[in-house]
Structure formats: structure tokens, C-alpha cells
Amino acid sequence: VFSMSTRGLLDVTHPSFLVINHLQQLPVGSSLYCSMEGSRPFLCELQSLNVRTSFPAPRRTVVGLELQRLHLILAIMEKHLGLSFVDEDVYVSVIGGLNIQEPGVDLAIAASILSSLWQQNTKAPTVFFGELGLTGEVRPCRQLETRLKEALRLGITQALVSSHYKPQATAAFDMEGMQLHYISHVRDFARWFRETKTK
């Protein structure tokens, strides 16, 4: 990542700061994800908006994501969480012009959608990692340790990850200051999200 200055193009040492400017209190409808741009981790913000519609075919719009991935995530949430999006337009955008193609962003997309739908945000900075299977399971995300270190460096104190990593928790992913929540199914994720509202 480069920035144009009076001295020409300069390398941006911490590009995540170009995108994230309110880490301590994300607005409703937002979630955090750390993508990999080559070998470099890049913390980014996703935002979702759910709007009631009277049209028979609700709109699905994405910016910086794959549209088919949004369709799959909405179907998974309807099937396993009992939610309905048949009368709602759903918009999801990656802030800052980034383009994310990796499946590990699924949980972050679901988090932003739930935040918008339930009109609540997480009380502590939280980053979400995990691919959602059609059966609702949360699958692991590659290079998790690198992503967690970047999130922790920027002040993120919580992360939701696949329970696949739980046996390894005392090894590579045991980072001081980072609280990991292990989830195996999208139902566990929705339960955790509900609980954060009451704490």
C-alpha cells in the first residue's frame, strides 16, 4: 500500500489505519475482519444495511465482496437461525474500497447483518473469522495467527474463531490481551451475539 506525498510514493507501514477510524465503538451494522493482501494482514470494516421492501424480489447488493457469497450466508442464516429476509433489501459493503474474495470473511458478513437486523453492536472491539458451511458449521480461517496479531496490535481485544482451533489455544493463539471465543456452529454465534447485548 502506497501513499502519494510531496516526496512521491511512500510505503504505508500501517495501512489498516487508513480504513479504521472508530475501533473503540463500531456503529450498529458494522463488523471487523482482518484480510490478507498477499502476506500482509489488513484490518477492515464491513457495514450492512437491512431495509424493508414491498417488492416481491428483494435487492441484494455488495461492494467489495462476492454477491453469491451473500446469497449463501443469508440462506444459512434463514435455515439455521430461523430468520427471514424475504421482505428486506440487504446491502453489504467493505469500507475503503477493498475487495475481499476469501471465504474466511463469512462470519464477519453475518455479524454485520445481525448487527443491522437486531440494532445492536458489540461492546468491546471484536474481530470475526470463519467460513460458514451450508450445514451451519464454522470452518477455520487460514493464517489465523498472523491476522490475530494484527488485530491485537491495533487494539482489538476479542475474536470469534472456529472451535477447530480450541485444542491449539494454549499454543500459537494464546496471546496476552486477546480473548478468543470458540464457536462451532452459526447458532453458537447468534447466541454469543445476543448475550453481548445483556452484559
Contact map, one row per residue, 1 for C-alpha under 8 A:
1110000000110010000000000000000000000000000000000000000000000000000000000000000000000000000000000000000000000000000000000000000000000000000000000000000000000000000000000000000000000000000000000000000
1111000011110000000000000000000000000000000000000000000000000000000000000000000000000000000000000000000000000000000000000000000000000000000000000000000000000000000000000000000000000000000000000000000
1111100011110000000000000000000000000000000000000000000000000000000000000000000000000000000000000000000000000000000000000000000000000000000000000000000000000000000000000000000000000000000000000000000
0111111111000000000000000000000000000000000000000000000000000000000000000000000000000000000000000000000000000000000000000000000000000000000000000000000000000000000000000000000000000000000000000000000
0011111111000000000000000000000000000000000000000000000000000000000000000000000000000000000000000000000000000000000000000000000000000000000000000000000000000000000000000000000000000000000000000000000
0001111100000000000000000000000000000000000000000000000000000000000000000000000000000000000000000000000000000000000000000000000000000000000000000000000000000000000000000000000000000000000000000000000
0001111111000000000000000000000000000000000000000000000000000000000000000000000000000000000000000000000000000000000000000000000000000000000000000000000000000000000000000000000000000000000000000000000
0001111111000000000000000000000000000000000000000000000000000000000000000000000000000000000000000000000000000000000000000000000000000000000000000000000000000000000000000000000000000000000000000000000
0111101111100000000000000000000000000000000000000000000000000000000000000000000000000000000000000000000000000000000000000000000000000000000000000000000000000000000000000000000000000000000000000000000
0111101111110000000000000000000000000000000000000000000000000000000000000000000000000000000000000000000000000000000000000000000000000000000000000000000000000000000000000000000000000000000000000000000
1110000011111000000000000000000000000000000000000000000000000000000000000000000000000000000000000000000000000000000000000000000000000000000000000000000000000000000000000000000000000000000000000000000
1110000001111110000000000000000000000000000000000000000000000000000000000000000000000000000000000000000000000000000000000000000000000000000000000000000000000000000000000000000000000000000000000000000
0000000000111110000000000000000000000000000000000000000000000000000000000000000000000000000000000000000000000000000000000000000000000000000000000000000000000000000000000000000000000000000000000000000
0000000000011111110000000000000000000000000000000000000000000000000000000000000000000000000000000000000000000000000000000000000000000000000000000000000000000000000000000000000000000000000000000000000
1000000000011111111000000000000000000000010000000000000000000000000000000000000000000000000000000000000000000000000000000000000000000000000000000000000000000000000000000000000000000000000000000000000
0000000000000111111100000000000000000000011100000000000000000000000000000000000000000000000000000000000000000000000000000000000000000000000000000000000000000000000000000000000000000000000000000000000
0000000000000111111110000000000000000000000000000000000000000000000000000000000000000000000000000000000000000000000000000000000000000000000000000000000000000000000000000000000000000000000000000000000
0000000000000111111110000000000000000000000000000000000000000000000000000000000000000000000000010000000000000000000000000000000000000000000000000000000000000000000000000000000000000000000000000000000
0000000000000011111110000000000000000000001110000000000000000000000000000000000000000000000000110000000000000000000000000000000000000000000000000000000000000000000000000000000000000000000000000000000
0000000000000001111111100000000000000000001110000000000000000000000000000000000000000000000000000000000000000000000000000000000000000000000000000000000000000000000000000000000000000000000000000000000
0000000000000000111111100000000000000000000000000000000000000000000000000000000000000000000000000000000000000000000000000000000000000000000000000000000000000000000000000000000000000000000000000000000
0000000000000000000111111100000000000000000000000000000000000000000000000000000000000000000000000000000000000000000000000000000000000000000000000000000000000000000000000000000000000000000000000000000
0000000000000000000111111100000000000000000000000000000000000000000000000000000000000000000000000000000000000000000000000000100000000000000000000000000000110000000000000000000000000000000000000000000
0000000000000000000001111100000000000000000000000000000000000000000000000000000000000000000000000000000000000000000000000001100000000000000000000000000000000000000000000000000000000000000000000000000
0000000000000000000001111110000000000000000000000000000000000000000000000000000000000000000000000000000000000000000000000011100000000000000000000000000000000000000000000000000000000000000000000000000
0000000000000000000001111111011000000000000000000000000000000000000000000000000000000000000000000000000000000000000000001100100000000000000000000000000000000000000000000000000000000000000000000000000
0000000000000000000000001111110000000000000000000000000000000000000000000000000000000000000000000000000000000000000000001000000000000000000000000000000000000000000000000000000000000000000000000000000
0000000000000000000000000111110000000000000000000000000000000000000000000000000000000000000000000000000000000001001100111000000000000000000000000000000000000000000000000000000000000000000000000000000
0000000000000000000000000011111000000000000000111000000000000000000000000000000000000000000000000000000000000001111110111000000000000000000000000000000000000000000000000000000000000000000000000000000
0000000000000000000000000111111100000000000011110000000000000000000000000000000000000000000000000000000000000011001100001000000000000000000000000000000000000000000000000000000000000000000000000000000
0000000000000000000000000100111110000000000011100000000000000000000000000000000000000000000000000000000000011011000000000000011100000000000000000000000000000000000000000000000000000000000000000000000
0000000000000000000000000000011111000000001111000000000000000000000000000000000000000000000000000000000000010000000000000000011100000000000000000000000000000000000000000000000000000000000000000000000
0000000000000000000000000000001111100000001111000000000000000000000000000000000000000000000000000000000010010000000000000000001110000000000000000000000000000000000000000000000000000000000000000000000
0000000000000000000000000000000111110000111100000000000000000000000000000000000000000000000000000000000000000000000000000000001010000000000000000011011000000000000000000000000000000000000000000000000
0000000000000000000000000000000011111000111100000000000000000000000000000000000000000000000000000001010010000000000000000000000000000000000000000010000000000000000000000000000000000000000000000000000
0000000000000000000000000000000001111111110000000000000000000000000000000000000000000000000000000000000000000000000000000000000000000000000000000010000000000000000000000000000000000000000000000000000
0000000000000000000000000000000000111111110000000000000000000000000000000000000000000000000000000000000000000000000000000000000000000000000000000000000000000000000000000000000000000000000000000000000
0000000000000000000000000000000000011111000000000000000000000000000000000000000000000000000000000000000000000000000000000000000000000000000000000000000000000000000000000000000000000000000000000000000
0000000000000000000000000000000000011111100000000000000000000000000000000000000000000000000000000000000000000000000000000000000000000000000000000000000000000000000000000000000000000000000000000000000
0000000000000000000000000000000000011111110000000000000000000000000000000000000000000000000000000000000000000000000000000000000000000000000000000000000000000000000000000000000000000000000000000000000
0000000000000000000000000000000001111011111000000000000000000000000000000000000000000000000000000000000000000000000000000000000000000000000000000110010000000000000000000000000000000000000000000000000
0000000000000011000000000000000001111001111100000000000000000000000000000000000000000000000000000000000000000000000000000000000000000000000000000010010000000000000000000000000000000000000000000000000
0000000000000001001100000000000111100000111110000000000000000000000000000000000000000000000000000000000000000000000000000000000000000000000000000000011000000000000000000000000000000000000000000000000
0000000000000001001100000000000111100000011111000000000000000000000000000000000000000000000001110000000000000000000000000000000000000000000000000000000000000000000000000000000000000000000000000000000
0000000000000000001100000000011110000000001111100000000000000000000000000000000000000000000001100000000000000000000000000000000000000000000000000000000000000000000000000000000000000000000000000000000
0000000000000000000000000000011110000000000111110000000000000000000000000000000000000000000111100000000000011001000000000000000000000000000000000000000000000000000000000000000000000000000000000000000
0000000000000000000000000000111000000000000011111000000000000000000000000000000000000000000111100000000000000001100000000000000000000000000000000000000000000000000000000000000000000000000000000000000
0000000000000000000000000000110000000000000001111100000000000000000000000000000000000000011110000000000000001001100100000000000000000000000000000000000000000000000000000000000000000000000000000000000
0000000000000000000000000000100000000000000000111110000000000000000000000000000000000000111100000000000000000000100110000000000000000000000000000000000000000000000000000000000000000000000000000000000
0000000000000000000000000000000000000000000000011111000000000000000000000000000000000001111000000000000000000000100110000000000000000000000000000000000000000000000000000000000000000000000000000000000
0000000000000000000000000000000000000000000000001111100000000000000000000000000000000001110000000000000000000000000000000000000000000000000000000000000000000000000000000000000000000000000000000000000
0000000000000000000000000000000000000000000000000111110000000000000000000000000000000011100000000000000000000000000000000000000000000000000000000000000000000000000000000000000000000000000000000000000
0000000000000000000000000000000000000000000000000011111001000000000000000000000000000011100000000000000000000000000000000000000000000000000000000000000000000000000000000000000000000000000000000000000
0000000000000000000000000000000000000000000000000001111100000000000000000000000000000010000000000000000000000000000000000000000000000000000000000000000000000000000000000000000000000000000000000000000
0000000000000000000000000000000000000000000000000000111111000000000000000000000000000010000000000000000000000000000000000000000000000000000000000000000000000000000000000000000000000000000000000000000
0000000000000000000000000000000000000000000000000000011111000000000000000000000000000010000000000000000000000000000000000000000000000000000000000000000000000000000000000000000000000000000000000000000
0000000000000000000000000000000000000000000000000000001111100000000000000000000000000100000000000000000000000000000000000000000000000000000000000000000000000000000000000000000000000000000000000000000
0000000000000000000000000000000000000000000000000000101111110000000000000000000000000111110000000000000000000000000000000000000000000000000000000000000000000000000000000000000000000000000000000000000
0000000000000000000000000000000000000000000000000000000011111000000000000000000000000001111000000000000000000000000000000000000000000000000000000000000000000000000000000000000000000000000000000000000
0000000000000000000000000000000000000000000000000000000001111100001001100000000000000000111000000000000000000000000000000000000000000000000000000000000000000000000000000000000000000000000000000000000
0000000000000000000000000000000000000000000000000000000000111110001000000000000000000000011100000000000000000000000000000000000000000000000000000000000000000000000000000000000000000000000000000000000
0000000000000000000000000000000000000000000000000000000000011111111001000000000000000000001110000000000000000000000000000000000000000000000000000000000000000000000000000000000000000000000000000000000
0000000000000000000000000000000000000000000000000000000000001111100000000000000000000000000111000010000000000000000000000000000000000000000000000000000000000000000000000000000000000000000000000000000
0000000000000000000000000000000000000000000000000000000000000111110000000000000000000000000011001111000000000000000000000000000000000000000000000000000000000000000000000000000000000000000000000000000
0000000000000000000000000000000000000000000000000000000000000111111010000000000000000000000011000011100000000000000000000000000000000000000000000000000000000000000000000000000000000000000000000000000
0000000000000000000000000000000000000000000000000000000000000101111111000000000000000000000000000001100000000000000000000000000000000000000000000000000000000000000000000000000000000000000000000000000
0000000000000000000000000000000000000000000000000000000000011100111111100000000000000000000000000000000000000000000000000000000000000000000000000000000000000000000000000000000000000000000000000000000
0000000000000000000000000000000000000000000000000000000000000000011111110000000000000000000000000000000000000000000000000000000000000000000000000000000000000000000000000000000000000000000000000000000
0000000000000000000000000000000000000000000000000000000000000000111111111000000000000000000000000000000001000000000000000000000000000000000000000000000000000000000000000000000000000000000000000000000
0000000000000000000000000000000000000000000000000000000000010100011111111100000000000000000000000000000000001000000000000000000000000000000000000000000000000000000000000000000000000000000000000000000
0000000000000000000000000000000000000000000000000000000000010000001111111110000000000000000000000000000000000000000000000000000000000000000000000000000000000000000000000000000000000000000000000000000
0000000000000000000000000000000000000000000000000000000000000000000111111111000000000000000000000000000000000000000000000000000000000100000000000000000000000000000000000000000000000000000000000000000
0000000000000000000000000000000000000000000000000000000000000000000011111111100000000000000000000000000001001100000000000000000000010000000000000000000000000000000000000000000000000000000000000000000
0000000000000000000000000000000000000000000000000000000000000000000001111111110000001000000000000000000000000100000000000000000000000000000000000000000000000000000000000000000000000000000000000000000
0000000000000000000000000000000000000000000000000000000000000000000000111111111000000000000000000000000000000000000000000000000000000000000000000000000000000000000000000000000000000000000000000000000
0000000000000000000000000000000000000000000000000000000000000000000000011111111110000000000000000000000000000000000000000000000000010111000000000000000000000000000000000000000000000000000000000000000
0000000000000000000000000000000000000000000000000000000000000000000000001111111111100000000000000000000000000100000000000000000000000000000000000000000000000000000000000000000000000000010000000000000
0000000000000000000000000000000000000000000000000000000000000000000000000111111111111000000000000000000000000000000000000000000000000000000000000000000000000000000000000000000000000000000000000000000
0000000000000000000000000000000000000000000000000000000000000000000000000011111111100000000000000000000000000000000000000000000000000000000000000000000000000000000000000000000000000000000000000000000
0000000000000000000000000000000000000000000000000000000000000000000000000001111111000000000000000000000000000000000000000000000000000001000000000000000000000000000000000000000000000000011000000000000
0000000000000000000000000000000000000000000000000000000000000000000000000001111111100000000000000000000000000000000000000000000000000000000000000000000000000000000000000000000000000000011001000000000
0000000000000000000000000000000000000000000000000000000000000000000000000000111111110000000000000000000000000000000000000000000000000000000000000000000000000000000000000000000000000000000000000000000
0000000000000000000000000000000000000000000000000000000000000000000000000000111011111000000000000000000000000000000000000000000000000000000000000000000000000000000000000000000000000000000000000000000
0000000000000000000000000000000000000000000000000000000000000000000000000000010001111110000000000000000000000000000000000000000000000000000000000000000000000000000000000000000000000000000000000000000
0000000000000000000000000000000000000000000000000000000000000000000000000100010000111111100000000000000000000000000000000000000000000000000000000000000000000000000000000000000000000000000000000000000
0000000000000000000000000000000000000000000000000000000011000000000000000000000000011111000000000000000000000000000000000000000000000000000000000000000000000000000000000000000000000000000000000000000
0000000000000000000000000000000000000000000000000001111101000000000000000000000000011111100000000000000000000000000000000000000000000000000000000000000000000000000000000000000000000000000000000000000
0000000000000000000000000000000000000000000000000111100001100000000000000000000000001111110000000000000000000000000000000000000000000000000000000000000000000000000000000000000000000000000000000000000
0000000000000000000000000000000000000000000000001111100001110000000000000000000000001011111000000000000000000000000000000000000000000000000000000000000000000000000000000000000000000000000000000000000
0000000000000000000000000000000000000000000000011110000001111000000000000000000000000001111100000000000000000000000000000000000000000000000000000000000000000000000000000000000000000000000000000000000
0000000000000000000000000000000000000000000000011100000000111100000000000000000000000000111110000000000000000000000000000000000000000000000000000000000000000000000000000000000000000000000000000000000
0000000000000000000000000000000000000000000001111000000000001110000000000000000000000000011111000000000000001000100000000000000000000000000000000000000000000000000000000000000000000000000000000000000
0000000000000000000000000000000000000000000001110000000000000111100000000000000000000000001111100000000000000000000000000000000000000000000000000000000000000000000000000000000000000000000000000000000
0000000000000000000000000000000000000000000111100000000000000011100000000000000000000000000111111111000000000000000000000000000000000000000000000000000000000000000000000000000000000000000000000000000
0000000000000000001000000000000000000000000111100000000000000000000000000000000000000000000011111100000000000000000000000000000000000000000000000000000000000000000000000000000000000000000000000000000
0000000000000000011000000000000000000000000100000000000000000000000000000000000000000000000001111100000000000000000000000000000000000000000000000000000000000000000000000000000000000000000000000000000
0000000000000000000000000000000000000000000000000000000000000001000000000000000000000000000001111110000000000000000000000000000000000000000000000000000000000000000000000000000000000000000000000000000
0000000000000000000000000000000000000000000000000000000000000001000000000000000000000000000001111111000000000000000000000000000000000000000000000000000000000000000000000000000000000000000000000000000
0000000000000000000000000000000000000000000000000000000000000011100000000000000000000000000001001111100000000000000000000000000000000000000000000000000000000000000000000000000000000000000000000000000
0000000000000000000000000000000000100000000000000000000000000001110000000000000000000000000001000111110010000000000000000000000000000000000000000000000000000000000000000000000000000000000000000000000
0000000000000000000000000000000000000000000000000000000000000000110000000000000000000000000000000011111000000000000000000000000000000000000000000000000000000000000000000000000000000000000000000000000
0000000000000000000000000000000000100000000000000000000000000000000000000000000000000000000000000001111110000000000000000000000000000000000000000000000000000000000000000000000000000000000000000000000
0000000000000000000000000000000000000000000000000000000000000000000000000000000000000000000000000000111111000000000000000000000001110000000010000000000000000000000000000000000000000000000000000000000
0000000000000000000000000000000000000000000000000000000000000000000000000000000000000000000000000000011111100000000000000000000011100000000111000000000000000000000000000000000000000000000000000000000
0000000000000000000000000000000010100000000000000000000000000000000000000000000000000000000000000001011111111000000000000000000111100000000000000000000000000000000000000000000000000000000000000000000
0000000000000000000000000000000000000000000000000000000000000000000010001000000000000000000000000000001111111100000000000000000011110000000000000000000000000000000000000000000000000000000000000000000
0000000000000000000000000000000000000000000000000000000000000000000000000000000000000000000000000000000111111110000000000000000111110000010000000000000000000000000000000000000000000000000000000000000
0000000000000000000000000000001110000000000001000000000000000000000000000000000000000000000000000000000011111111000000000000001111000000000000000000000000000000000000000000000000000000000000000000000
0000000000000000000000000000001000000000000001010000000000000000000001001000000000000000000100000000000011111111100000000000000000000000000000000000000000000000000000000000000000000000000000000000000
0000000000000000000000000000000000000000000000000000000000000000000000001100100000000000000000000000000001111111110000000000000000000000000000000000000000000000000000000000000000000000000000000000000
0000000000000000000000000000011000000000000000000000000000000000000000000000000000000000000000000000000000111111111000000000000100000000000000000000000000000000000000000000000000000000000000000000000
0000000000000000000000000001111000000000000001110000000000000000000000000000000000000000000000000000000000011111111100000000000000000000000000000000000000000000000000000000000000000000000000000000000
0000000000000000000000000000100000000000000000111100000000000000000000000000000000000000000100000000000000001111111110000000000000000000000000000000000000000000000000000000000000000000000000000000000
0000000000000000000000000000100000000000000000000000000000000000000000000000000000000000000000000000000000000111111111100000000000000000000000000000000000000000000000000000000000000000000000000000000
0000000000000000000000000001110000000000000000000000000000000000000000000000000000000000000000000000000000000011111111111000000000000000000000000000000000000000000000000000000000000000000000000000000
0000000000000000000000000001110000000000000000011100000000000000000000000000000000000000000000000000000000000001111111110000000000000000000000000000000000000000000000000000000000000000000000000000000
0000000000000000000000000000100000000000000000001100000000000000000000000000000000000000000000000000000000000000111111100000000000000000000000000000000000000000000000000000000000000000000000000000000
0000000000000000000000000000000000000000000000000000000000000000000000000000000000000000000000000000000000000000011111110000000000000000000000000000000000000000000000000000000000000000000000000000000
0000000000000000000000000001100000000000000000000000000000000000000000000000000000000000000000000000000000000000011111111000000000000000000000000000000000000000000000000000000000000000000000000000000
0000000000000000000000000001100000000000000000000000000000000000000000000000000000000000000000000000000000000000001101111100000000000000000000000000000000000000000000000000000000000000000000000000100
0000000000000000000000000111110000000000000000000000000000000000000000000000000000000000000000000000000000000000001000111110000000000000000000000000000000000000000000000000000000000000000000000000100
0000000000000000000000000100000000000000000000000000000000000000000000000000000000000000000000000000000000000000000000011111110000000000000000000000000000000000000000000000000000000000000000001001100
0000000000000000000000001000000000000000000000000000000000000000000000000000000000000000000000000000000000000000000000001111100000000000000000000000000000000000000000000000000000000000000000000001100
0000000000000000000000011000000000000000000000000000000000000000000000000000000000000000000000000000000000000000000000000111110000000000000000000000000000011100000000000000000000000000000000000000000
0000000000000000000000111100000000000000000000000000000000000000000000000000000000000000000000000000000000000000000000000111111000000000000000000000000000111100000000000000000000000000000000000000000
0000000000000000000000000000001100000000000000000000000000000000000000000000000000000000000000000000000000000000000000000101111100000000000000000000000000011111000000000000000000000000000000000000000
0000000000000000000000000000001111000000000000000000000000000000000000000000000000000000000000000000000000010000000000000000111110000000000000000000001000010111000000000000000000000000000000000000000
0000000000000000000000000000001110000000000000000000000000000000000000000000000000000000000000000000000010110010000000000000011111000000000000000000000000000011100000000000000000000000000000000000000
0000000000000000000000000000000011000000000000000000000000000000000000000000000000000000000000000000000111110000000000000000001111100000000110000000000000000011110000000000000000000000000000000000000
0000000000000000000000000000000000000000000000000000000000000000000000000000000000000000000000000000001111110000000000000000000111110000011110000000000000000000110000000000000000000000000000000000000
0000000000000000000000000000000000000000000000000000000000000000000000000000000000000000000000000000001111100000000000000000000011111000011110000000000000000000000000000000000000000000000000000000000
0000000000000000000000000000000000000000000000000000000000000000000000001001000000000000000000000000001001100000000000000000000001111101111000000000000000000000000000000000000000000000010000000000000
0000000000000000000000000000000000000000000000000000000000000000000000000000000000000000000000000000000000000000000000000000000000111111111000000000000000000000000000000000000000000000000000000000000
0000000000000000000000000000000000000000000000000000000000000000000000010001000000000000000000000000000000000000000000000000000000011111100000000000000000000000000000000000000000000000000000000000000
0000000000000000000000000000000000000000000000000000000000000000000000000001000000000000000000000000000000000000000000000000000000001111100000000000000000000000000000000000000000000000000000000000000
0000000000000000000000000000000000000000000000000000000000000000000000000001000100000000000000000000000000000000000000000000000000011111110000000000000000000000000000000000000000000000111000000000000
0000000000000000000000000000000000000000000000000000000000000000000000000000000000000000000000000000000000000000000000000000000000011111111000000000000000000000000000000000000000000001110000000000000
0000000000000000000000000000000000000000000000000000000000000000000000000000000000000000000000000000000000100000000000000000000001111001111100000000000000000000011000000000000000000011110000000000000
0000000000000000000000000000000000000000000000000000000000000000000000000000000000000000000000000000000000000000000000000000000001111000111110000000000000000000010100000000000000000001000000000000000
0000000000000000000000000000000000000000000000000000000000000000000000000000000000000000000000000000000100000000000000000000000011100000011111000000000000000000111110000000000000000000000000000000000
0000000000000000000000000000000000000000000000000000000000000000000000000000000000000000000000000000001100000000000000000000000011100000001111110000000000000000010000000000000000000000000000000000000
0000000000000000000000000000000000000000000000000000000000000000000000000000000000000000000000000000000100000000000000000000000000000000000111110000000000000000000000000000000000000000000000000000000
0000000000000000000000000000000000000000000000000000000000000000000000000000000000000000000000000000000000000000000000000000000000000000000011111110000000000000000000000000000000000000000000000000000
0000000000000000000000000000000000000000000000000000000000000000000000000000000000000000000000000000000000000000000000000000000000000000000011111111000000000000000000000000000000000000000000000000000
0000000000000000000000000000000000000000000000000000000000000000000000000000000000000000000000000000000000000000000000000000000000000000000000111111100000000000000000000001100000000000000000000000000
0000000000000000000000000000000000000000100000000000000000000000000000000000000000000000000000000000000000000000000000000000000000000000000000111111110000000000000000000000000000000000000000000000000
0000000000000000000000000000000001110000110000000000000000000000000000000000000000000000000000000000000000000000000000000000000000000000000000111111111000000000000000000000000000000000000000000000000
0000000000000000000000000000000001000000000000000000000000000000000000000000000000000000000000000000000000000000000000000000000000000000000000011111111100000010000000000000100000000000000000000000000
0000000000000000000000000000000000000000000000000000000000000000000000000000000000000000000000000000000000000000000000000000000000000000000000001111111110000000000000000000000000000000000000000000000
0000000000000000000000000000000001000000111000000000000000000000000000000000000000000000000000000000000000000000000000000000000000000000000000000111111111000000000000000000000000000000000000000000000
0000000000000000000000000000000001000000001000000000000000000000000000000000000000000000000000000000000000000000000000000000001000000000000000000011111111110000000000000000000000000000000000000000000
0000000000000000000000000000000000000000000000000000000000000000000000000000000000000000000000000000000000000000000000000000000000000000000000000001111111111000000000000000000011000000000000000000000
0000000000000000000000000000000000000000000000000000000000000000000000000000000000000000000000000000000000000000000000000000000000000000000000000000111111110000000000000000000000000000000000000000000
0000000000000000000000000000000000000000000000000000000000000000000000000000000000000000000000000000000000000000000000000000000000000000000000000000011111110000000000000000000000000000000000000000000
0000000000000000000000100000000000000000000000000000000000000000000000000000000000000000000000000000000000000000000000000000100000000000000000000000001111111000000000000000000000000000000000000000000
0000000000000000000000100000000000000000000000000000000000000000000000000000000000000000000000000000000000000000000000000001111000000000000000000000001111111110000000000000000001000000000000000000000
0000000000000000000000000000000000000000000000000000000000000000000000000000000000000000000000000000000000000000000000000001110000000000000000000000000100111110000000000000000011100000000000000000000
0000000000000000000000000000000000000000000000000000000000000000000000000000000000000000000000000000000000000000000000000001111000000000000000000000000000011111000000000000000001111000000000000000000
0000000000000000000000000000000000000000000000000000000000000000000000000000000000000000000000000000000000000000000000000000011110000000000000000001000000011111100000000000000001111000000000000000000
0000000000000000000000000000000000000000000000000000000000000000000000000000000000000000000000000000000000000000000000000000011110000000000000000000000000000111110000000000000000011110000000000000000
0000000000000000000000000000000000000000000000000000000000000000000000000000000000000000000000000000000000000000000000000000000111000000000100000000000000000011111010000000000000011110000000000000000
0000000000000000000000000000000000000000000000000000000000000000000000000000000000000000000000000000000000000000000000000000000011000000011110000000000000000001111111000000000000000111000000000000000
0000000000000000000000000000000000000000000000000000000000000000000000000000000000000000000000000000000000000000000000000000000000000000010100000000000000000000111111000000000000000111000000000000000
0000000000000000000000000000000000000000000000000000000000000000000000000000000000000000000000000000000000000000000000000000000000000000001100000000000000000000011111100000000000000001000000000000000
0000000000000000000000000000000000000000000000000000000000000000000000000000000000000000000000000000000000000000000000000000000000000000000100000000000000000000111111111000000000000100000000000000000
0000000000000000000000000000000000000000000000000000000000000000000000000000000000000000000000000000000000000000000000000000000000000000000000000000000000000000011111111000000000000100000000000000000
0000000000000000000000000000000000000000000000000000000000000000000000000000000000000000000000000000000000000000000000000000000000000000000000000000000000000000000111111100000000000000000000000000000
0000000000000000000000000000000000000000000000000000000000000000000000000000000000000000000000000000000000000000000000000000000000000000000000000000000000000000000011111111100000000000000000000000000
0000000000000000000000000000000000000000000000000000000000000000000000000000000000000000000000000000000000000000000000000000000000000000000000000000000000000000000011111111110000000000000000000000000
0000000000000000000000000000000000000000000000000000000000000000000000000000000000000000000000000000000000000000000000000000000000000000000000000000000000000000000000111111110000000000000000000000000
0000000000000000000000000000000000000000000000000000000000000000000000000000000000000000000000000000000000000000000000000000000000000000000000000000000000000000000000011111110000000000000000000000000
0000000000000000000000000000000000000000000000000000000000000000000000000000000000000000000000000000000000000000000000000000000000000000000000001000000000000000000000011111111000000000000000000000000
0000000000000000000000000000000000000000000000000000000000000000000000000000000000000000000000000000000000000000000000000000000000000000000000001001000000000000000000011111111000000000000000000000000
0000000000000000000000000000000000000000000000000000000000000000000000000000000000000000000000000000000000000000000000000000000000000000000000000000000000000000000000001111111101000000000000000000000
0000000000000000000000000000000000000000000000000000000000000000000000000000000000000000000000000000000000000000000000000000000000000000000000000000000000000000000000000001111111000000000000000000000
0000000000000000000000000000000000000000000000000000000000000000000000000000000000000000000000000000000000000000000000000000000000000000000000000000000000000000000000000000011111000000000000000000000
0000000000000000000000000000000000000000000000000000000000000000000000000000000000000000000000000000000000000000000000000000000000000000000000000000000100001000000000000000001111100000000000000000000
0000000000000000000000000000000000000000000000000000000000000000000000000000000000000000000000000000000000000000000000000000000000000000000000000000000100011110000000000000011111110000000000000000000
0000000000000000000000000000000000000000000000000000000000000000000000000000000000000000000000000000000000000000000000000000000000000000000000000000000000001110000000000000000011111000000000000000000
0000000000000000000000000000000000000000000000000000000000000000000000000000000000000000000000000000000000000000000000000000000000000000000000000000000000000111100000000000000001111100000000000000000
0000000000000000000000000000000000000000000000000000000000000000000000000000000000000000000000000000000000000000000000000000000000000000000000000000000000000111100000000000000000111110000000000000000
0000000000000000000000000000000000000000000000000000000000000000000000000000000000000000000000000000000000000000000000000000000000000000000000000000000000000001111011000000000000011111000000000000000
0000000000000000000000000000000000000000000000000000000000000000000000000000000000000000000000000000000000000000000000000000000000000000010000000000000000000001111000000000000000001111110110000000000
0000000000000000000000000000000000000000000000000000000000000000000000000000000000000000000000000000000000000000000000000000000000000000111000000000000000000000011100000000000000000111110100000000000
0000000000000000000000000000000000000000000000000000000000000000000000000000000000000000000000000000000000000000000000000000000000000001110000000000000000000000000000000000000000000011111110000000000
0000000000000000000000000000000000000000000000000000000000000000000000000000100110000000000000000000000000000000000000000000000000010001110000000000000000000000000000000000000000000011111111000000000
0000000000000000000000000000000000000000000000000000000000000000000000000000000110000000000000000000000000000000000000000000000000000001000000000000000000000000000000000000000000000000111111100000000
0000000000000000000000000000000000000000000000000000000000000000000000000000000000000000000000000000000000000000000000000000000000000000000000000000000000000000000000000000000000000011111111110000000
0000000000000000000000000000000000000000000000000000000000000000000000000000000000000000000000000000000000000000000000000000000000000000000000000000000000000000000000000000000000000010111111111000000
0000000000000000000000000000000000000000000000000000000000000000000000000000000010000000000000000000000000000000000000000000000000000000000000000000000000000000000000000000000000000000011111111100000
0000000000000000000000000000000000000000000000000000000000000000000000000000000000000000000000000000000000000000000000000000000000000000000000000000000000000000000000000000000000000000001111111110000
0000000000000000000000000000000000000000000000000000000000000000000000000000000000000000000000000000000000000000000000000000000000000000000000000000000000000000000000000000000000000000000111111111000
0000000000000000000000000000000000000000000000000000000000000000000000000000000000000000000000000000000000000000000000000100000000000000000000000000000000000000000000000000000000000000000011111111100
0000000000000000000000000000000000000000000000000000000000000000000000000000000000000000000000000000000000000000000000000000000000000000000000000000000000000000000000000000000000000000000001111111110
0000000000000000000000000000000000000000000000000000000000000000000000000000000000000000000000000000000000000000000000000000000000000000000000000000000000000000000000000000000000000000000000111111111
0000000000000000000000000000000000000000000000000000000000000000000000000000000000000000000000000000000000000000000000000110000000000000000000000000000000000000000000000000000000000000000000011111111
0000000000000000000000000000000000000000000000000000000000000000000000000000000000000000000000000000000000000000000000011110000000000000000000000000000000000000000000000000000000000000000000001111111
0000000000000000000000000000000000000000000000000000000000000000000000000000000000000000000000000000000000000000000000000000000000000000000000000000000000000000000000000000000000000000000000000111111
0000000000000000000000000000000000000000000000000000000000000000000000000000000000000000000000000000000000000000000000000000000000000000000000000000000000000000000000000000000000000000000000000011111
